[in-house]
Each structure stands twice: as structure tokens, then as C-alpha cells.
Amino acid sequence: MPKKFNDALHSVALSEDGSYTAYSKEYGEHYHSTKDGALHESLLKHVIPALELKKGLVEINILDICFGLGFNTLATLYYAREQKIQSKINIYSPELDAQLIKSLLNFTYPSEFDALTPIINSLVEEGVYRDDFISIELFIGDARIYLKELMREDIKFDVIYQDAFSPSANPILWTKEYFKDIASLIKEDGIVTTYSIAFKTRLALYENAFHLYINSGDNFRDATLASKTKLVDFEVVDMVHKIKCNKDIVALSDATI
Ligand SMILES: C[S@@+](CC[C@H](N)C(=O)[O-])C[C@H]1O[C@@H](n2cnc3c(N)ncnc32)[C@H](O)[C@@H]1O
């Protein structure tokens, strides 16, 4: 039985890999694909492709947009421990919903996260967690404002998990202006991971000088990887061809959403 997590804006939902996720009554969407499974989706669409590309680095800077239930942050720590990845991991993560963060003490996480309970408690109570190998900073507020702050601080990221609600439910985190800020925050060889395969999402990334790739596998629906440097082990999305075939489709923009 899951813990009592439901409130006026959220209800708990069992996903197909046996891990629980939440449903947002405000956005009308689940926090994860219930078909792919919450933990499974986080690992396969975000954490594994990113850490497998970056695991040789001394430090890995990760921007986790948005924190939500924290699966991407927690699955990063879980996978890094499992794979004995030696890099120091620095995670920065915005989240608009302060009430949600408070309620995470009552969320039923998968057993894979059991060892991370002290970290979850520290994030809920203090908004930060630091030890010799991990640094996590939560920003309670609007991700668009946080991006500007990070730009002023001149922090550059190896990995950006783009895991907002869908472009139709939360378009402000999918526009070409939003991805312009993402492009200026990412290192030249950094990687963006996202579950979105929408042409409009890919176009907004492409217009900001990203190459697009398909992240596919047997047990999950296709997802997208993006990098300003060419990647060798992933199938390329032929954007020139797709643009020719979809002349009427334009990227979302701040002015028109
Ligand atoms: C799909 S959920 C994130 C799932 C998360 N990665 C996880 O593993 O649980 C989207 C999150 O974005 C947050 N959000 C929506 N608009 C936001 C904004 N402008 N700035 C920061 N967070 C936002 C929502 O409150 C929600 O928690």
C-alpha cells in the first residue's frame, strides 16, 4: 500500500514497473509515463544515456528540470552508486510547487531509493544536500527565473534533464526562447535528455544549434537526446528532411503561447 500522499492537487498512481508516480489535477497529467514506469522512464530516458556519456568526468554538473517527485535526481544517485561512478555529482533543480516538496516525506518511493532517504529528508527540510561526492540544490520557484540566475553565475552543465509537463500542458518550458537559455547554460559537449519526441520540441532545440538524436530501446517508448556536439552511438533525427516535410509547423515561442 502506498503512503497517504493524496492532496487537493495530486493523487498517487501505480505505474507499470511497480513504482508509484503522481497525477497532477492542475496540469491533468501524470508525473511519469505510467506505461513506461516511473523509475524505468527516469533511468532509461534520462539517467542512463546521460551518465554513460559523462561517467569519465571528475565532476558532472546536472540541471534537473523540474524536480517534481525527484525521480531523476534520485535515480542519478542510485545509478551512480550501482555503477560505481567516481565522478562528483552536482545537481541543480528548480521546482515551482513548494507544497509538493513538503509532501515528499509521504511519498512511497521504489526500494531502489531506500538508501537515499537521508538525502530526500535533507532536500525536503533544507532545500539542499551536500557531502564529499554529491551536491544538490533545490530552487523553489520558476525555472525560467532560475535559468537566468544560473546564467549570471556562469555555471555550465554537462547534462540537462528536460522533464517538464508536456508542451501542451506547460508550454512556457518548451519555447525557443526557453531553449535559447538552455543552449547558453549547457557545455559545448553537454547533453539534453527529454521524453518529448514532438517535432515542435525538436525544432526549438534545432533552432538553438542542437543536433537531435533518438533514444530508443526495447522496453520504452522513443525519447530524444540533444547535443551541440555530434554524438556517434545514437540514431540521428534528420531535421533538414523533417522541416521540408512539415513546412507549416513552427517552434513554440514566448509571444504566442
Ligand atoms: C513532469 S513533472 C516533473 C517530474 C520529475 N522530473 C520527477 O521525476 O518527478 C513537472 C514538474 O514541473 C513543475 N513546474 C511546472 N512549471 C514550473 C515552472 N515554471 N518552474 C519550475 N517548476 C515547474 C511542476 O510543479 C511539476 O512538479
The ligand as an SDF file (V2000), in Angstrom:
LIG
                    3D

 27 29  0  0  0  0  0  0  0  0999 V2000
    6.5140   16.1830  -15.0800 C   0  0  0  0  0  0  0  0  0  0  0  0
    6.7760   16.8950  -13.5250 S   0  0  0  0  0  0  0  0  0  0  0  0
    8.4930   16.5660  -13.2040 C   0  0  0  0  0  0  0  0  0  0  0  0
    8.7750   15.1370  -12.9060 C   0  0  0  0  0  0  0  0  0  0  0  0
   10.0850   14.9680  -12.1910 C   0  0  0  0  0  0  0  0  0  0  0  0
   11.2100   15.0730  -13.0760 N   0  0  0  0  0  0  0  0  0  0  0  0
   10.0840   13.6780  -11.4210 C   0  0  0  0  0  0  0  0  0  0  0  0
   10.9430   12.8360  -11.6630 O   0  0  0  0  0  0  0  0  0  0  0  0
    9.2220   13.5060  -10.5700 O   0  0  0  0  0  0  0  0  0  0  0  0
    6.8280   18.6280  -13.8500 C   0  0  0  0  0  0  0  0  0  0  0  0
    7.1250   19.4810  -12.6370 C   0  0  0  0  0  0  0  0  0  0  0  0
    7.3150   20.8160  -13.1000 O   0  0  0  0  0  0  0  0  0  0  0  0
    6.8590   21.7060  -12.0960 C   0  0  0  0  0  0  0  0  0  0  0  0
    6.7170   23.0300  -12.7560 N   0  0  0  0  0  0  0  0  0  0  0  0
    5.7290   23.4460  -13.5940 C   0  0  0  0  0  0  0  0  0  0  0  0
    6.0040   24.6910  -14.0490 N   0  0  0  0  0  0  0  0  0  0  0  0
    7.1780   25.0540  -13.4890 C   0  0  0  0  0  0  0  0  0  0  0  0
    7.9880   26.2100  -13.5730 C   0  0  0  0  0  0  0  0  0  0  0  0
    7.6440   27.2590  -14.3530 N   0  0  0  0  0  0  0  0  0  0  0  0
    9.1310   26.2600  -12.8620 N   0  0  0  0  0  0  0  0  0  0  0  0
    9.5020   25.2190  -12.0630 C   0  0  0  0  0  0  0  0  0  0  0  0
    8.7770   24.0860  -11.9520 N   0  0  0  0  0  0  0  0  0  0  0  0
    7.6420   23.9920  -12.6640 C   0  0  0  0  0  0  0  0  0  0  0  0
    5.5830   21.0700  -11.6220 C   0  0  0  0  0  0  0  0  0  0  0  0
    5.2060   21.5630  -10.3450 O   0  0  0  0  0  0  0  0  0  0  0  0
    5.9880   19.5850  -11.6170 C   0  0  0  0  0  0  0  0  0  0  0  0
    6.4500   19.2200  -10.3540 O   0  0  0  0  0  0  0  0  0  0  0  0
  1  2  1  0
  2  3  1  0
  2 10  1  0
  3  4  1  0
  4  5  1  0
  5  6  1  0
  5  7  1  0
  7  8  2  0
  7  9  1  0
 10 11  1  0
 11 12  1  0
 11 26  1  0
 12 13  1  0
 13 14  1  0
 13 24  1  0
 14 15  1  0
 14 23  1  0
 15 16  2  0
 16 17  1  0
 17 18  1  0
 17 23  2  0
 18 19  1  0
 18 20  2  0
 20 21  1  0
 21 22  2  0
 22 23  1  0
 24 25  1  0
 24 26  1  0
 26 27  1  0
M  CHG  2   2   1   9  -1
M  END
$$$$
